[in-house]
Amino acid sequence: MSDLAKKKCIPCEGNIPPFDKSEIHKYLKKVDGWDVKSNDDKSFYLKKNFKFKNFTESHNFINKVGEIAEKENHHPDISFGWGYCNIKIFTHAIKGLAESDFILAAKIDQI
């Protein structure tokens, strides 16, 4: 894939614009299986659904995601249950996507 997983998420204070569509598509090629969606306000986010054999596997996965999120100080929205986990990533401060969102996605893919 890419070297994104080797990078560190940089906290965003809201002093940068969110990525435009061309920048999003450039970075989307560097992560595996993530989709770009938009909210009602037309802001973009990354989303990926993961499948597992049972509740324990999905729970173990989200614990690992949580450890990465804390280490990177970048926290995705996570929903999970028996055999699944859904992750949504975006930068709240800019209401859109930045490089750190793709870095977090790449790190999650390494689990």
CNS distance restraints for C-alpha pairs under 8 A (distance, minus, plus):
assign (resid   1 and name CA) (resid  30 and name CA) 5.76 0.50 0.50
assign (resid   1 and name CA) (resid  31 and name CA) 6.61 0.50 0.50
assign (resid   1 and name CA) (resid  32 and name CA) 7.52 0.50 0.50
assign (resid   2 and name CA) (resid  30 and name CA) 5.42 0.50 0.50
assign (resid   2 and name CA) (resid  31 and name CA) 7.38 0.50 0.50
assign (resid   3 and name CA) (resid   7 and name CA) 7.08 0.50 0.50
assign (resid   4 and name CA) (resid  30 and name CA) 7.46 0.50 0.50
assign (resid   4 and name CA) (resid 102 and name CA) 7.21 0.50 0.50
assign (resid   4 and name CA) (resid 103 and name CA) 5.07 0.50 0.50
assign (resid   4 and name CA) (resid 106 and name CA) 6.11 0.50 0.50
assign (resid   4 and name CA) (resid 107 and name CA) 7.78 0.50 0.50
assign (resid   5 and name CA) (resid 103 and name CA) 5.58 0.50 0.50
assign (resid   5 and name CA) (resid 104 and name CA) 7.31 0.50 0.50
assign (resid   5 and name CA) (resid 106 and name CA) 4.96 0.50 0.50
assign (resid   5 and name CA) (resid 107 and name CA) 4.81 0.50 0.50
assign (resid   5 and name CA) (resid 110 and name CA) 7.82 0.50 0.50
assign (resid   6 and name CA) (resid 107 and name CA) 7.99 0.50 0.50
assign (resid   7 and name CA) (resid 103 and name CA) 6.57 0.50 0.50
assign (resid   8 and name CA) (resid  72 and name CA) 6.64 0.50 0.50
assign (resid   8 and name CA) (resid 100 and name CA) 7.52 0.50 0.50
assign (resid   8 and name CA) (resid 103 and name CA) 7.14 0.50 0.50
assign (resid   9 and name CA) (resid  72 and name CA) 5.54 0.50 0.50
assign (resid   9 and name CA) (resid  73 and name CA) 7.35 0.50 0.50
assign (resid   9 and name CA) (resid  74 and name CA) 6.96 0.50 0.50
assign (resid   9 and name CA) (resid  99 and name CA) 7.84 0.50 0.50
assign (resid   9 and name CA) (resid 100 and name CA) 4.65 0.50 0.50
assign (resid   9 and name CA) (resid 101 and name CA) 7.73 0.50 0.50
assign (resid   9 and name CA) (resid 103 and name CA) 6.37 0.50 0.50
assign (resid   9 and name CA) (resid 104 and name CA) 7.00 0.50 0.50
assign (resid  10 and name CA) (resid  72 and name CA) 7.93 0.50 0.50
assign (resid  10 and name CA) (resid 100 and name CA) 6.14 0.50 0.50
assign (resid  11 and name CA) (resid  73 and name CA) 7.17 0.50 0.50
assign (resid  11 and name CA) (resid  74 and name CA) 7.35 0.50 0.50
assign (resid  11 and name CA) (resid 100 and name CA) 7.95 0.50 0.50
assign (resid  12 and name CA) (resid  16 and name CA) 7.76 0.50 0.50
assign (resid  12 and name CA) (resid  91 and name CA) 7.39 0.50 0.50
assign (resid  12 and name CA) (resid  93 and name CA) 6.43 0.50 0.50
assign (resid  12 and name CA) (resid  94 and name CA) 7.82 0.50 0.50
assign (resid  13 and name CA) (resid  93 and name CA) 6.11 0.50 0.50
assign (resid  14 and name CA) (resid  93 and name CA) 4.63 0.50 0.50
assign (resid  14 and name CA) (resid  94 and name CA) 5.08 0.50 0.50
assign (resid  15 and name CA) (resid  94 and name CA) 7.82 0.50 0.50
assign (resid  16 and name CA) (resid  94 and name CA) 7.14 0.50 0.50
assign (resid  17 and name CA) (resid  94 and name CA) 6.49 0.50 0.50
assign (resid  18 and name CA) (resid  94 and name CA) 5.85 0.50 0.50
assign (resid  18 and name CA) (resid  95 and name CA) 7.13 0.50 0.50
assign (resid  18 and name CA) (resid  96 and name CA) 5.08 0.50 0.50
assign (resid  18 and name CA) (resid  97 and name CA) 5.28 0.50 0.50
assign (resid  18 and name CA) (resid  98 and name CA) 5.80 0.50 0.50
assign (resid  19 and name CA) (resid  23 and name CA) 5.59 0.50 0.50
assign (resid  19 and name CA) (resid  24 and name CA) 5.95 0.50 0.50
assign (resid  19 and name CA) (resid  96 and name CA) 7.01 0.50 0.50
assign (resid  19 and name CA) (resid  97 and name CA) 5.51 0.50 0.50
assign (resid  19 and name CA) (resid  98 and name CA) 5.70 0.50 0.50
assign (resid  20 and name CA) (resid  24 and name CA) 6.18 0.50 0.50
assign (resid  21 and name CA) (resid  25 and name CA) 6.19 0.50 0.50
assign (resid  22 and name CA) (resid  26 and name CA) 6.26 0.50 0.50
assign (resid  23 and name CA) (resid  27 and name CA) 6.39 0.50 0.50
assign (resid  24 and name CA) (resid  28 and name CA) 5.91 0.50 0.50
assign (resid  24 and name CA) (resid  97 and name CA) 7.44 0.50 0.50
assign (resid  25 and name CA) (resid  29 and name CA) 6.49 0.50 0.50
assign (resid  26 and name CA) (resid  30 and name CA) 7.48 0.50 0.50
assign (resid  27 and name CA) (resid  31 and name CA) 7.19 0.50 0.50
assign (resid  27 and name CA) (resid  99 and name CA) 7.74 0.50 0.50
assign (resid  27 and name CA) (resid 102 and name CA) 6.84 0.50 0.50
assign (resid  28 and name CA) (resid  32 and name CA) 7.95 0.50 0.50
assign (resid  28 and name CA) (resid  34 and name CA) 7.25 0.50 0.50
assign (resid  28 and name CA) (resid  35 and name CA) 7.97 0.50 0.50
assign (resid  28 and name CA) (resid 102 and name CA) 7.54 0.50 0.50
assign (resid  30 and name CA) (resid 106 and name CA) 7.93 0.50 0.50
assign (resid  31 and name CA) (resid 102 and name CA) 7.02 0.50 0.50
assign (resid  31 and name CA) (resid 105 and name CA) 6.82 0.50 0.50
assign (resid  31 and name CA) (resid 106 and name CA) 5.66 0.50 0.50
assign (resid  31 and name CA) (resid 109 and name CA) 7.90 0.50 0.50
assign (resid  32 and name CA) (resid 106 and name CA) 7.54 0.50 0.50
assign (resid  32 and name CA) (resid 109 and name CA) 7.14 0.50 0.50
assign (resid  33 and name CA) (resid  48 and name CA) 6.90 0.50 0.50
assign (resid  34 and name CA) (resid  46 and name CA) 6.24 0.50 0.50
assign (resid  34 and name CA) (resid  47 and name CA) 5.70 0.50 0.50
assign (resid  34 and name CA) (resid  48 and name CA) 5.04 0.50 0.50
assign (resid  34 and name CA) (resid 105 and name CA) 7.78 0.50 0.50
assign (resid  35 and name CA) (resid  46 and name CA) 5.62 0.50 0.50
assign (resid  35 and name CA) (resid  47 and name CA) 5.24 0.50 0.50
assign (resid  35 and name CA) (resid  48 and name CA) 6.30 0.50 0.50
assign (resid  36 and name CA) (resid  44 and name CA) 6.55 0.50 0.50
assign (resid  36 and name CA) (resid  45 and name CA) 5.67 0.50 0.50
assign (resid  36 and name CA) (resid  46 and name CA) 4.77 0.50 0.50
assign (resid  36 and name CA) (resid  47 and name CA) 6.34 0.50 0.50
assign (resid  37 and name CA) (resid  44 and name CA) 5.60 0.50 0.50
assign (resid  37 and name CA) (resid  45 and name CA) 5.49 0.50 0.50
assign (resid  37 and name CA) (resid  46 and name CA) 6.36 0.50 0.50
assign (resid  37 and name CA) (resid  47 and name CA) 7.05 0.50 0.50
assign (resid  38 and name CA) (resid  42 and name CA) 5.27 0.50 0.50
assign (resid  38 and name CA) (resid  43 and name CA) 5.29 0.50 0.50
assign (resid  38 and name CA) (resid  44 and name CA) 4.33 0.50 0.50
assign (resid  38 and name CA) (resid  45 and name CA) 6.16 0.50 0.50
assign (resid  39 and name CA) (resid  43 and name CA) 5.40 0.50 0.50
assign (resid  39 and name CA) (resid  44 and name CA) 6.40 0.50 0.50
assign (resid  39 and name CA) (resid  45 and name CA) 7.77 0.50 0.50
assign (resid  43 and name CA) (resid  95 and name CA) 6.02 0.50 0.50
assign (resid  43 and name CA) (resid  96 and name CA) 5.24 0.50 0.50
assign (resid  44 and name CA) (resid  90 and name CA) 7.35 0.50 0.50
assign (resid  44 and name CA) (resid  95 and name CA) 7.57 0.50 0.50
assign (resid  44 and name CA) (resid  96 and name CA) 4.99 0.50 0.50
assign (resid  44 and name CA) (resid  97 and name CA) 6.25 0.50 0.50
assign (resid  45 and name CA) (resid  88 and name CA) 6.69 0.50 0.50
assign (resid  45 and name CA) (resid  89 and name CA) 5.72 0.50 0.50
assign (resid  45 and name CA) (resid  90 and name CA) 4.93 0.50 0.50
assign (resid  45 and name CA) (resid  96 and name CA) 6.13 0.50 0.50
assign (resid  45 and name CA) (resid  97 and name CA) 6.13 0.50 0.50
assign (resid  46 and name CA) (resid  87 and name CA) 7.98 0.50 0.50
assign (resid  46 and name CA) (resid  88 and name CA) 5.55 0.50 0.50
assign (resid  46 and name CA) (resid  89 and name CA) 5.02 0.50 0.50
assign (resid  46 and name CA) (resid  90 and name CA) 6.46 0.50 0.50
assign (resid  46 and name CA) (resid  97 and name CA) 7.87 0.50 0.50
assign (resid  46 and name CA) (resid 101 and name CA) 7.68 0.50 0.50
assign (resid  47 and name CA) (resid  86 and name CA) 7.25 0.50 0.50
assign (resid  47 and name CA) (resid  87 and name CA) 5.58 0.50 0.50
assign (resid  47 and name CA) (resid  88 and name CA) 4.53 0.50 0.50
assign (resid  47 and name CA) (resid  89 and name CA) 6.48 0.50 0.50
assign (resid  48 and name CA) (resid  86 and name CA) 5.88 0.50 0.50
assign (resid  48 and name CA) (resid  87 and name CA) 5.46 0.50 0.50
assign (resid  48 and name CA) (resid  88 and name CA) 6.84 0.50 0.50
assign (resid  49 and name CA) (resid  84 and name CA) 7.18 0.50 0.50
assign (resid  49 and name CA) (resid  85 and name CA) 5.87 0.50 0.50
assign (resid  49 and name CA) (resid  86 and name CA) 4.43 0.50 0.50
assign (resid  49 and name CA) (resid  87 and name CA) 6.44 0.50 0.50
assign (resid  50 and name CA) (resid  84 and name CA) 5.56 0.50 0.50
assign (resid  50 and name CA) (resid  85 and name CA) 5.09 0.50 0.50
assign (resid  50 and name CA) (resid  86 and name CA) 6.18 0.50 0.50
assign (resid  51 and name CA) (resid  58 and name CA) 7.63 0.50 0.50
assign (resid  51 and name CA) (resid  83 and name CA) 5.62 0.50 0.50
assign (resid  51 and name CA) (resid  84 and name CA) 4.53 0.50 0.50
assign (resid  51 and name CA) (resid  85 and name CA) 6.59 0.50 0.50
assign (resid  52 and name CA) (resid  57 and name CA) 5.94 0.50 0.50
assign (resid  52 and name CA) (resid  58 and name CA) 5.83 0.50 0.50
assign (resid  52 and name CA) (resid  82 and name CA) 7.89 0.50 0.50
assign (resid  52 and name CA) (resid  83 and name CA) 4.30 0.50 0.50
assign (resid  52 and name CA) (resid  84 and name CA) 5.60 0.50 0.50
assign (resid  53 and name CA) (resid  57 and name CA) 6.61 0.50 0.50
assign (resid  53 and name CA) (resid  58 and name CA) 7.97 0.50 0.50
assign (resid  53 and name CA) (resid  83 and name CA) 5.30 0.50 0.50
assign (resid  54 and name CA) (resid  58 and name CA) 6.63 0.50 0.50
assign (resid  54 and name CA) (resid  82 and name CA) 5.39 0.50 0.50
assign (resid  54 and name CA) (resid  83 and name CA) 4.41 0.50 0.50
assign (resid  54 and name CA) (resid  84 and name CA) 7.94 0.50 0.50
assign (resid  55 and name CA) (resid  59 and name CA) 6.01 0.50 0.50
assign (resid  55 and name CA) (resid  81 and name CA) 6.10 0.50 0.50
assign (resid  55 and name CA) (resid  82 and name CA) 4.05 0.50 0.50
assign (resid  55 and name CA) (resid  83 and name CA) 5.26 0.50 0.50
assign (resid  55 and name CA) (resid  84 and name CA) 7.68 0.50 0.50
assign (resid  56 and name CA) (resid  60 and name CA) 6.04 0.50 0.50
assign (resid  56 and name CA) (resid  82 and name CA) 7.80 0.50 0.50
assign (resid  57 and name CA) (resid  61 and name CA) 6.16 0.50 0.50
assign (resid  57 and name CA) (resid  83 and name CA) 7.18 0.50 0.50
assign (resid  58 and name CA) (resid  62 and name CA) 6.33 0.50 0.50
assign (resid  58 and name CA) (resid  80 and name CA) 6.82 0.50 0.50
assign (resid  58 and name CA) (resid  81 and name CA) 6.88 0.50 0.50
assign (resid  58 and name CA) (resid  82 and name CA) 6.91 0.50 0.50
assign (resid  58 and name CA) (resid  83 and name CA) 5.79 0.50 0.50
assign (resid  58 and name CA) (resid  84 and name CA) 5.82 0.50 0.50
assign (resid  58 and name CA) (resid  85 and name CA) 6.14 0.50 0.50
assign (resid  59 and name CA) (resid  63 and name CA) 6.30 0.50 0.50
assign (resid  59 and name CA) (resid  80 and name CA) 7.52 0.50 0.50
assign (resid  59 and name CA) (resid  81 and name CA) 7.70 0.50 0.50
assign (resid  60 and name CA) (resid  64 and name CA) 6.46 0.50 0.50
assign (resid  61 and name CA) (resid  65 and name CA) 6.28 0.50 0.50
assign (resid  61 and name CA) (resid 111 and name CA) 7.62 0.50 0.50
assign (resid  62 and name CA) (resid  66 and name CA) 5.97 0.50 0.50
assign (resid  62 and name CA) (resid  78 and name CA) 7.70 0.50 0.50
assign (resid  62 and name CA) (resid  80 and name CA) 7.87 0.50 0.50
assign (resid  62 and name CA) (resid  85 and name CA) 7.44 0.50 0.50
assign (resid  63 and name CA) (resid  67 and name CA) 6.32 0.50 0.50
assign (resid  64 and name CA) (resid  68 and name CA) 6.40 0.50 0.50
assign (resid  64 and name CA) (resid 111 and name CA) 7.30 0.50 0.50
assign (resid  65 and name CA) (resid  69 and name CA) 6.08 0.50 0.50
assign (resid  65 and name CA) (resid 108 and name CA) 6.21 0.50 0.50
assign (resid  65 and name CA) (resid 111 and name CA) 7.91 0.50 0.50
assign (resid  66 and name CA) (resid  70 and name CA) 6.14 0.50 0.50
assign (resid  66 and name CA) (resid  75 and name CA) 7.73 0.50 0.50
assign (resid  67 and name CA) (resid  71 and name CA) 6.18 0.50 0.50
assign (resid  68 and name CA) (resid  72 and name CA) 6.03 0.50 0.50
assign (resid  68 and name CA) (resid 104 and name CA) 7.97 0.50 0.50
assign (resid  68 and name CA) (resid 107 and name CA) 7.51 0.50 0.50
assign (resid  68 and name CA) (resid 108 and name CA) 7.55 0.50 0.50
assign (resid  69 and name CA) (resid  73 and name CA) 5.64 0.50 0.50
assign (resid  69 and name CA) (resid  74 and name CA) 5.12 0.50 0.50
assign (resid  69 and name CA) (resid  75 and name CA) 5.05 0.50 0.50
assign (resid  69 and name CA) (resid  76 and name CA) 7.24 0.50 0.50
assign (resid  69 and name CA) (resid 104 and name CA) 7.53 0.50 0.50
assign (resid  70 and name CA) (resid  74 and name CA) 6.70 0.50 0.50
assign (resid  70 and name CA) (resid  75 and name CA) 7.06 0.50 0.50
assign (resid  72 and name CA) (resid 104 and name CA) 7.73 0.50 0.50
assign (resid  74 and name CA) (resid 100 and name CA) 7.88 0.50 0.50
assign (resid  74 and name CA) (resid 104 and name CA) 7.41 0.50 0.50
assign (resid  75 and name CA) (resid  89 and name CA) 7.62 0.50 0.50
assign (resid  76 and name CA) (resid  87 and name CA) 6.51 0.50 0.50
assign (resid  76 and name CA) (resid  88 and name CA) 5.66 0.50 0.50
assign (resid  76 and name CA) (resid  89 and name CA) 4.79 0.50 0.50
assign (resid  76 and name CA) (resid  90 and name CA) 7.17 0.50 0.50
assign (resid  77 and name CA) (resid  87 and name CA) 5.77 0.50 0.50
assign (resid  77 and name CA) (resid  88 and name CA) 5.03 0.50 0.50
assign (resid  77 and name CA) (resid  89 and name CA) 6.44 0.50 0.50
assign (resid  78 and name CA) (resid  85 and name CA) 7.03 0.50 0.50
assign (resid  78 and name CA) (resid  86 and name CA) 5.79 0.50 0.50
assign (resid  78 and name CA) (resid  87 and name CA) 4.75 0.50 0.50
assign (resid  78 and name CA) (resid  88 and name CA) 6.52 0.50 0.50
assign (resid  79 and name CA) (resid  85 and name CA) 5.73 0.50 0.50
assign (resid  79 and name CA) (resid  86 and name CA) 5.22 0.50 0.50
assign (resid  79 and name CA) (resid  87 and name CA) 6.66 0.50 0.50
assign (resid  80 and name CA) (resid  84 and name CA) 5.53 0.50 0.50
assign (resid  80 and name CA) (resid  85 and name CA) 4.12 0.50 0.50
assign (resid  80 and name CA) (resid  86 and name CA) 6.14 0.50 0.50
assign (resid  81 and name CA) (resid  85 and name CA) 6.58 0.50 0.50
assign (resid  89 and name CA) (resid 101 and name CA) 6.07 0.50 0.50
assign (resid  89 and name CA) (resid 105 and name CA) 7.67 0.50 0.50
assign (resid  90 and name CA) (resid  95 and name CA) 7.08 0.50 0.50
assign (resid  90 and name CA) (resid  96 and name CA) 5.62 0.50 0.50
assign (resid  90 and name CA) (resid  97 and name CA) 5.28 0.50 0.50
assign (resid  90 and name CA) (resid  98 and name CA) 7.62 0.50 0.50
assign (resid  90 and name CA) (resid 101 and name CA) 5.82 0.50 0.50
assign (resid  91 and name CA) (resid  95 and name CA) 5.81 0.50 0.50
assign (resid  91 and name CA) (resid  96 and name CA) 5.55 0.50 0.50
assign (resid  91 and name CA) (resid  97 and name CA) 5.74 0.50 0.50
assign (resid  91 and name CA) (resid  98 and name CA) 6.76 0.50 0.50
assign (resid  91 and name CA) (resid 101 and name CA) 6.80 0.50 0.50
assign (resid  92 and name CA) (resid  96 and name CA) 6.93 0.50 0.50
assign (resid  97 and name CA) (resid 101 and name CA) 6.16 0.50 0.50
assign (resid  98 and name CA) (resid 102 and name CA) 7.23 0.50 0.50
assign (resid  99 and name CA) (resid 103 and name CA) 6.29 0.50 0.50
assign (resid 100 and name CA) (resid 104 and name CA) 6.11 0.50 0.50
assign (resid 101 and name CA) (resid 105 and name CA) 6.28 0.50 0.50
assign (resid 102 and name CA) (resid 106 and name CA) 6.12 0.50 0.50
assign (resid 103 and name CA) (resid 107 and name CA) 6.25 0.50 0.50
assign (resid 104 and name CA) (resid 108 and name CA) 6.16 0.50 0.50
assign (resid 105 and name CA) (resid 109 and name CA) 6.25 0.50 0.50
assign (resid 106 and name CA) (resid 110 and name CA) 6.64 0.50 0.50
assign (resid 107 and name CA) (resid 111 and name CA) 7.21 0.50 0.50
